[in-house]
Amino acid sequence: QWQLVESGGGLVQAGGSLRLSCTASGLTFRSHTTGWFRQAPGKERELVATMDWGVHSTYYSNSVRGRFSIFSSRDTAKDTVYLQMNSLKPEDSAIYYCAAGPQVTTYDRTDDYDYWGQGTQVTVSS
């Protein structure tokens, strides 16, 4: 039985930082493309960042590039992917979801990801 569990969300002032964590059980991130998505009220779920283990690369949306960073735990026994979020803006407020898929061909297509976490709320106050 697989499970993705996000944590680290919360309330922060604009300009502040948060680090989200996504821990996997029942699957191994290193055999999946792993992404962070977010969904604000009334908006579609959008890709924030993704880590493609197969080509050892990361991808960021234009809105977060230079402010957010996706990385994994150095401890291979701890199957965790992080999203470091700096210089947060009110427009970053959303529910953030961790997702993984073994055969992701289009990073920003939600249907390509087979596994999803329950989400963690991030709220940035102005």
C-alpha positions as CSV (number, residue, x, y, z in Angstrom):
1,Q,0.0,0.0,0.0
2,W,1.6,3.3,-1.1
3,Q,1.3,6.6,0.6
4,L,2.6,10.1,0.1
5,V,2.5,12.4,3.1
6,E,3.2,16.1,2.9
7,S,4.0,18.3,5.9
8,G,5.5,21.7,6.6
9,G,2.7,24.0,5.5
10,G,1.5,26.9,7.5
11,L,1.1,30.6,7.8
12,V,4.0,32.9,6.9
13,Q,4.4,36.6,6.1
14,A,5.3,37.8,2.7
15,G,9.1,37.5,2.2
16,G,9.4,34.6,4.5
17,S,10.3,30.9,3.9
18,L,8.8,27.5,4.4
19,R,10.1,24.0,3.7
20,L,7.6,21.4,2.6
21,S,8.4,17.7,3.0
22,C,6.9,14.7,1.2
23,T,7.6,11.2,2.6
24,A,6.9,8.1,0.6
25,S,5.9,4.6,1.7
26,G,5.2,1.7,-0.6
27,L,7.1,3.3,-3.4
28,T,10.5,4.7,-4.1
29,F,10.9,8.3,-5.3
30,R,14.1,7.4,-7.2
31,S,12.1,5.2,-9.6
32,H,9.5,8.0,-10.2
33,T,9.3,11.5,-11.4
34,T,8.3,13.5,-8.4
35,G,6.6,16.8,-8.5
36,W,5.1,19.5,-6.3
37,F,1.8,21.0,-7.5
38,R,-0.4,23.6,-5.9
39,Q,-4.1,24.6,-6.2
40,A,-5.5,27.9,-5.0
41,P,-9.3,28.4,-4.5
42,G,-11.1,28.6,-7.9
43,K,-8.0,27.8,-9.9
44,E,-6.7,24.7,-11.6
45,R,-4.0,22.6,-10.0
46,E,-0.6,23.8,-11.4
47,L,2.9,22.4,-11.4
48,V,5.4,24.2,-9.2
49,A,8.5,22.0,-9.5
50,T,9.5,18.5,-10.5
51,M,12.4,16.3,-10.1
52,D,13.1,13.8,-12.9
53,W,15.4,11.1,-11.6
54,G,15.8,9.5,-15.0
55,V,17.6,12.4,-16.5
56,H,18.8,13.9,-13.2
57,S,17.1,17.2,-13.7
58,T,14.7,19.6,-12.1
59,Y,12.1,21.8,-13.6
60,Y,10.4,24.9,-12.2
61,S,7.4,27.0,-13.2
62,N,8.2,30.5,-14.2
63,S,6.3,31.9,-11.2
64,V,8.6,30.2,-8.7
65,R,11.9,29.8,-10.5
66,G,14.7,31.4,-8.5
67,R,12.7,31.3,-5.3
68,F,11.8,27.6,-4.8
69,S,14.0,24.6,-4.8
70,I,13.1,20.9,-5.0
71,F,15.6,18.4,-3.6
72,S,15.7,15.0,-2.0
73,S,17.1,13.7,1.3
74,R,20.8,12.8,1.2
75,D,19.9,9.8,3.4
76,T,18.7,7.2,0.8
77,A,17.0,5.3,3.6
78,K,14.8,8.4,4.1
79,D,12.6,8.6,1.0
80,T,11.7,12.2,1.3
81,V,11.5,15.0,-1.2
82,Y,11.5,18.7,-0.1
83,L,10.3,21.9,-1.5
84,Q,12.2,24.9,-0.1
85,M,10.2,28.0,-0.6
86,N,11.9,31.4,-0.2
87,S,10.7,35.0,-0.8
88,L,7.1,33.9,-0.5
89,K,4.4,36.1,-1.9
90,P,0.7,36.2,-1.1
91,E,0.0,34.7,-4.6
92,D,1.9,31.6,-3.5
93,S,-1.0,30.8,-1.1
94,A,-2.5,27.4,-2.0
95,I,-2.8,23.8,-1.1
96,Y,0.5,22.1,-2.1
97,Y,0.5,18.5,-3.2
98,C,3.2,16.0,-3.7
99,A,2.9,13.7,-6.7
100,A,4.9,10.9,-8.2
101,G,4.7,8.8,-11.4
102,P,6.8,6.1,-13.0
103,Q,6.2,7.3,-16.6
104,V,5.7,11.0,-16.6
105,T,6.1,12.4,-20.1
106,T,4.7,15.9,-19.6
107,Y,5.8,17.4,-16.3
108,D,2.8,19.7,-15.9
109,R,0.1,17.2,-16.8
110,T,-1.6,16.0,-13.6
111,D,-2.8,12.8,-15.3
112,D,0.8,11.7,-15.8
113,Y,1.2,11.3,-12.0
114,D,-0.2,8.1,-10.5
115,Y,0.4,8.9,-6.8
116,W,-0.8,12.0,-4.8
117,G,-0.5,13.1,-1.3
118,Q,-3.4,14.7,0.7
119,G,-2.0,18.2,0.4
120,T,-0.7,20.8,2.9
121,Q,-2.0,24.4,3.2
122,V,0.4,27.3,2.6
123,T,-0.9,30.7,3.4
124,V,1.2,33.8,2.8
125,S,0.0,37.0,4.4
126,S,0.8,40.5,3.0
